[in-house]
Amino acid sequence: MSLIGAFDAKTHLSELLERVEKGERFTITRHGKPVAELVPVRPRDPARIAEALDRIEALTRTWTLGGSVRDAIDSGRNR
């Protein structure tokens, strides 16, 4: 992953986007410190998303707080 300063990234954004479309990745820095990554978008997998949502729904049917939400909050504060 190539490093590029924020000023240069702003100045050459169109060129960077073309390169990212081809698969390159960049870390954008400010004063030499990494602050962002410019990476290609990954296509979404609807089947994988649906499967994850199904698993979450199944968990919500079996998990309980063991009391009210207020009890859970207070319990966490008292630790």
Secondary structure as UniProt FT lines:
FT   STRAND          2..5
FT   HELIX           6..11
FT   HELIX           13..21
FT   TURN            22..23
FT   STRAND          26..30
FT   TURN            31..32
FT   STRAND          33..38
FT   HELIX           46..62
FT   HELIX           69..77
//
